[in-house]
Amino acid sequence: MTAAAKRAEVIVIGGGQAGMTAGYYLGRDGIDFLILDAAPRAGQSWRQRWDSLELFTPARYSSLPGLRFPGSPGHYPGKDEVAGYMQAYAWAFDLPVRYNTRVTALERTEGGYRLAAGSGSYEAAQVIVATGAYQQPFIPPIAARLTSEVTQLHSAAYRNPAQIPRGQVLVVGAANSGAQIAADLAGTHRVWLSQGAPIRRLPRRILGIPIHTFGDRLGLIPAPFDTWRGRTQRGDLLVGASLRQLTRRHGIRLAGRATGADGHTIRFADGQHLDVTAVVWATGYRPDYSWIRVPVLGPDGLPRHQRGVTEYPGLYFLGMHDQYSRGSSLIHWVRHDAAYIAGHARARADGGAPGTEDAGDGPGHRQGTPEQGPGQLAVGGQQIWMPARA
């Protein structure tokens, strides 16, 4: 495809971990494809996260197919390491990504699909929507009842404690983001952490072995939700220090579910209340598919699909939260869904029956080693092995 072309067999919307993984499999299968991404460069969403962020997966389980994550397999990468890795990945496999290209509309045509984007329109026989699990930051309605004198940030906008004025700060949401941000703030602020529904917690390691090693080798993380293994993986999960450990190590105080607000005061389900100078809302994200003009969304605004495959020929979704398994939105395990969808796209492009290809890097591919001849690139101070470009 030339730089001026506006059509491809497959267009992938979104150049994050899901979109690039789809690109890896599409490229390996020789399918003509293009990735459209709203960001200015690969890994941008990671660069915009808070400064001290660490993945809850070790490097061994933070890689995309075909390229190992640099450094010790057991270390927990920071957000800038992840951003650098994503940029190296796009370069290593020469992925055809058009950055600064936000898709604003998707509609059907007689021959496939048409996409409106900032730089014009595109057409494709097939489309993979890989806009990710974290689209629109969600802040509860009670936030509007707080006075403007209270500093309020969603976790998506939080960077470091310097943003937060002195005084009592409440972090609402006690999953991985909320727990990490509360610990980050505790060195300089009086921190309260509000927990809603109870969240299961697992330590990072058991007997020195990363918890994700057990989840992967026992087949729990990639297990479909409609199997007994998959059913054990439903619901939010806190990986790392428990809430009690946070109180002991960092002096963080715990509060119940935030139910109301007025002025400077937050009220909780257990009857307590707290006067605050700032609130960090670690309350998650909501999907936004309002730009999709194909009647593929249900009453809840979510796509109707079977493992990302919709009833509309050639239209797929990838990387959604709980799409098929716990691994569907995780860096390392999104490959399972991506390979499956790429198999469908390849079969459709060839005019055959949809494929059912699943996990793995394919015949002859060994994870953690270069597959196409070695090369090196410095990422985050580490040398990263890369396959040579074709």
C-alpha positions in Angstrom: 0.0 0.0 0.0 1.3 3.4 -0.9 1.3 6.4 1.5 -1.5 8.1 -0.5 -3.8 5.0 -0.6 -7.1 5.2 1.3 -8.1 1.5 1.1 -6.9 -1.8 2.6 -8.3 -5.3 3.0 -8.3 -4.8 6.8 -8.2 -1.5 8.7 -7.4 -1.7 12.5 -8.8 1.2 14.5 -6.4 1.8 17.4 -2.7 1.4 17.6 -2.3 0.3 21.3 -1.4 -3.2 22.5 -4.5 -4.8 20.9 -4.1 -3.1 17.6 -0.4 -3.8 17.2 -0.9 -7.4 18.1 -3.6 -7.7 15.4 -1.1 -6.0 13.1 1.5 -8.6 13.9 -0.7 -11.5 12.9 -2.2 -9.8 9.9 1.3 -8.9 8.7 2.6 -12.4 9.3 -0.2 -13.8 7.2 0.5 -11.4 4.3 -2.8 -9.5 4.6 -3.0 -5.9 3.3 -3.8 -3.8 6.4 -3.5 -0.4 7.9 -3.7 0.8 11.5 -5.3 4.2 12.3 -4.4 5.7 15.7 -5.4 9.0 17.3 -2.2 9.4 19.2 0.9 11.1 17.9 3.2 8.0 18.4 3.2 4.5 19.7 2.9 4.1 23.5 1.4 7.5 24.0 -1.3 6.3 26.4 1.3 4.9 28.7 3.4 8.1 28.7 0.3 10.0 29.9 -0.1 7.8 33.1 1.2 8.8 36.5 4.9 9.0 37.0 5.4 6.1 39.4 3.1 3.6 37.7 4.3 0.0 37.6 2.6 -2.8 35.7 1.2 -5.5 37.9 2.6 -8.1 35.4 6.3 -8.8 35.4 8.3 -8.2 32.1 8.0 -11.9 31.2 4.2 -11.4 30.9 4.3 -7.8 29.5 5.4 -8.6 26.0 3.5 -8.8 22.7 4.0 -11.7 20.3 7.4 -12.0 18.6 9.4 -9.6 20.7 10.4 -10.1 24.3 10.3 -7.3 26.8 13.8 -6.0 27.7 15.5 -6.4 31.0 15.1 -9.0 33.7 12.0 -11.2 33.1 11.0 -10.8 36.7 11.1 -7.0 37.1 7.9 -5.0 37.0 8.2 -2.4 34.2 7.4 1.3 34.7 5.1 3.2 32.3 8.0 4.8 30.3 9.5 1.4 29.8 6.2 0.1 28.4 5.9 3.2 26.1 9.4 2.6 24.8 8.7 -1.1 24.2 5.5 -0.2 22.3 7.4 2.2 20.1 10.1 -0.4 19.5 7.5 -3.0 18.6 5.9 -0.8 15.9 9.4 -0.2 14.5 10.5 -3.8 14.7 7.6 -5.1 12.6 7.3 -2.1 10.4 3.7 -1.8 11.3 1.8 0.5 8.9 0.3 2.9 11.5 -1.1 6.3 10.6 -0.8 8.4 13.7 -2.8 11.6 14.5 -5.7 9.9 12.7 -8.8 9.7 15.0 -11.7 7.8 13.5 -14.9 9.7 14.0 -17.4 7.5 12.1 -17.7 3.9 10.9 -20.4 2.8 8.5 -21.2 0.0 6.2 -20.9 0.2 2.4 -21.8 -2.3 -0.3 -18.3 -3.6 -0.4 -17.4 -3.4 3.2 -16.9 -0.4 5.5 -16.1 3.3 5.2 -14.3 5.2 8.0 -14.2 9.0 8.5 -11.0 10.2 10.1 -9.2 13.5 10.6 -7.2 13.1 7.4 -10.1 12.0 5.2 -12.0 8.8 4.5 -10.8 5.2 4.3 -12.4 2.1 3.0 -11.8 -1.5 3.9 -13.4 -4.9 3.3 -12.9 -5.7 7.0 -12.4 -3.6 10.2 -11.0 -4.5 13.6 -12.1 -2.1 16.3 -9.2 -2.2 18.8 -9.8 1.0 20.7 -9.1 -0.7 24.0 -10.6 -1.2 27.4 -9.9 2.3 28.7 -11.7 4.9 26.6 -13.7 7.5 28.6 -12.7 8.2 32.2 -15.7 7.8 34.5 -16.3 10.1 37.5 -19.4 9.4 39.7 -22.2 12.1 39.7 -21.5 12.9 43.3 -18.4 14.7 42.2 -20.6 17.6 41.0 -21.7 18.2 44.6 -18.2 19.2 45.8 -17.2 22.8 45.9 -14.8 24.1 43.3 -12.3 24.7 46.1 -11.8 20.9 46.2 -9.2 19.7 43.7 -10.6 16.8 41.7 -8.7 14.6 39.2 -9.5 11.3 37.6 -6.7 8.8 37.8 -6.2 9.3 34.0 -5.1 12.9 34.7 -3.0 12.2 37.9 0.8 12.4 37.4 2.4 13.0 40.8 1.8 14.4 44.3 2.8 17.9 43.3 -0.6 18.2 41.6 -2.4 17.8 44.9 -2.7 20.6 47.5 -1.7 20.1 51.1 -4.4 18.6 53.3 -6.5 15.5 53.3 -6.9 13.7 50.0 -9.3 10.9 49.2 -8.6 8.3 46.6 -11.9 6.7 45.5 -11.5 3.2 44.1 -9.2 0.5 45.7 -8.3 -1.6 42.7 -4.8 -1.5 41.2 -4.8 2.1 40.1 -6.3 3.5 43.3 -4.0 1.4 45.5 -0.8 2.5 43.6 -1.9 6.2 43.6 -2.8 6.2 47.3 0.7 4.8 48.1 2.3 7.4 45.8 0.5 10.2 47.7 1.1 8.8 51.2 4.6 10.2 51.5 3.5 13.8 51.2 -0.3 13.8 52.1 -2.8 12.5 54.6 -4.5 9.9 52.4 -7.8 8.1 52.7 -8.7 5.2 50.4 -12.4 4.5 49.6 -13.3 0.9 48.7 -16.7 0.0 47.2 -17.5 -3.6 46.6 -14.9 -6.0 48.1 -12.1 -6.8 45.6 -10.2 -10.1 45.6 -6.5 -9.6 46.3 -3.4 -11.7 45.3 0.2 -11.0 46.2 2.7 -10.2 43.4 4.6 -13.4 44.2 4.1 -16.7 46.0 7.3 -18.3 47.2 9.2 -15.9 44.9 7.2 -16.9 41.8 5.1 -14.2 40.1 1.4 -14.8 40.5 0.9 -14.5 36.8 3.1 -17.5 36.2 0.6 -19.6 38.1 -2.3 -18.0 36.2 -0.7 -18.6 32.9 0.6 -22.2 33.4 -2.7 -23.3 35.0 -4.5 -21.9 32.0 -6.6 -19.5 34.2 -5.9 -16.1 32.6 -6.6 -17.1 29.0 -9.5 -19.4 29.9 -12.9 -18.5 28.4 -15.4 -17.1 30.9 -17.9 -19.9 30.1 -15.5 -22.6 31.4 -15.0 -23.5 35.1 -11.4 -22.0 34.9 -12.7 -18.8 33.4 -15.5 -18.4 35.9 -12.9 -18.2 38.7 -11.4 -15.2 36.9 -14.4 -12.9 36.9 -14.5 -9.6 38.8 -11.9 -7.0 39.7 -8.6 -8.1 41.2 -6.0 -6.3 43.3 -2.5 -7.5 42.7 0.2 -6.5 45.2 -0.1 -5.1 48.7 -3.4 -5.7 50.5 -5.4 -2.7 51.9 -4.3 -3.6 55.4 -0.7 -3.7 54.3 -1.2 -0.2 52.8 -2.4 1.1 56.1 0.6 -0.4 58.0 3.3 0.5 55.5 2.1 4.0 54.4 -0.4 5.2 57.1 -3.3 5.2 54.6 -6.7 5.2 56.2 -9.5 3.2 54.8 -13.1 4.3 54.2 -16.2 2.6 52.8 -18.1 3.2 49.6 -18.5 6.9 48.8 -22.2 7.6 48.6 -22.6 11.4 48.6 -20.9 14.7 48.7 -21.6 18.3 49.7 -19.2 21.2 49.7 -15.9 19.9 51.1 -17.5 16.7 52.6 -17.6 13.2 51.3 -20.1 10.7 52.9 -19.6 7.0 53.1 -22.0 4.0 53.2 -21.0 3.2 56.8 -22.2 6.6 58.0 -18.7 8.2 58.2 -17.9 11.5 56.5 -14.6 13.2 55.6 -13.7 16.8 54.8 -11.2 16.8 51.9 -9.0 19.3 50.0 -8.7 16.9 47.0 -10.2 13.8 45.5 -8.6 11.4 43.0 -11.2 9.4 41.3 -9.8 5.9 40.5 -13.2 4.9 39.3 -12.4 3.3 36.0 -13.5 3.9 32.5 -16.6 3.6 30.3 -16.7 2.5 26.7 -17.6 4.9 23.9 -18.7 3.5 20.6 -21.1 6.3 19.7 -19.1 6.9 16.5 -20.0 3.4 15.1 -23.0 3.7 12.8 -23.4 0.0 12.2 -26.3 -1.4 14.3 -23.9 -3.7 16.2 -24.4 -2.3 19.7 -26.8 -3.6 22.3 -29.0 -1.5 24.7 -26.1 -1.2 27.0 -24.0 0.5 24.3 -21.6 -2.5 24.1 -20.9 -4.5 21.0 -22.8 -7.8 20.4 -20.3 -10.4 19.4 -18.9 -13.9 19.9 -15.3 -13.6 20.9 -15.0 -10.3 19.0 -16.7 -11.6 15.9 -20.0 -9.7 15.1 -22.9 -10.7 12.9 -21.8 -8.1 10.3 -19.3 -9.8 8.0 -15.8 -8.6 8.5 -16.5 -6.4 11.5 -14.6 -7.4 14.7 -13.7 -6.1 18.2 -10.5 -6.7 20.1 -9.0 -5.8 23.4 -12.2 -5.1 25.3 -12.5 -5.7 29.1 -13.8 -9.2 29.7 -14.2 -9.8 26.0 -13.6 -13.5 26.2 -11.3 -14.1 29.1 -9.4 -12.1 31.8 -6.5 -12.0 29.4 -8.5 -10.2 26.6 -7.4 -6.7 27.8 -4.0 -7.7 29.1 -0.8 -7.0 27.2 0.6 -10.5 27.1 -2.6 -12.4 26.6 -4.5 -10.3 24.1 -2.6 -12.4 21.5 -5.1 -15.2 21.9 -8.0 -13.2 20.8 -5.9 -11.3 18.2 -4.8 -14.6 16.5 -8.4 -15.9 16.5 -9.7 -12.7 14.8 -6.8 -12.6 12.4 -7.7 -16.1 11.4 -11.2 -15.0 10.6 -9.9 -12.0 8.6 -7.5 -14.2 6.7 -10.2 -16.8 5.8 -12.6 -14.1 4.7 -9.9 -12.4 2.5 -9.2 -15.8 0.9 -12.9 -16.4 0.4 -12.9 -19.5 2.7 -14.6 -20.5 5.9 -13.6 -18.5 9.0 -10.6 -19.8 10.9 -10.4 -20.8 14.5 -6.7 -20.1 15.1 -6.0 -19.3 18.7 -2.9 -18.6 20.8 0.8 -18.7 20.1 3.2 -17.1 17.9 2.8 -19.6 15.2 5.0 -22.5 13.9 8.7 -22.0 14.6 8.1 -18.9 16.8 9.7 -19.1 20.2 8.6 -16.4 22.6 11.4 -14.4 24.0 13.8 -14.9 21.1 14.1 -13.0 17.8 12.5 -14.9 15.0 13.8 -13.2 11.8 17.5 -12.5 12.5 18.8 -10.5 15.5 19.0 -6.8 16.0 19.2 -4.6 19.0 17.7 -1.3 20.2 18.1 0.5 23.5 14.8 0.9 25.3 14.7 2.3 28.8 18.4 1.8 29.2 18.1 -1.9 28.2 19.1 -3.6 24.9 16.1 -5.2 23.3 16.3 -8.0 20.8 14.3 -7.3 17.6 13.7 -9.3 14.4 15.3 -7.8 11.3 12.9 -6.1 9.0 12.0 -7.8 5.8 
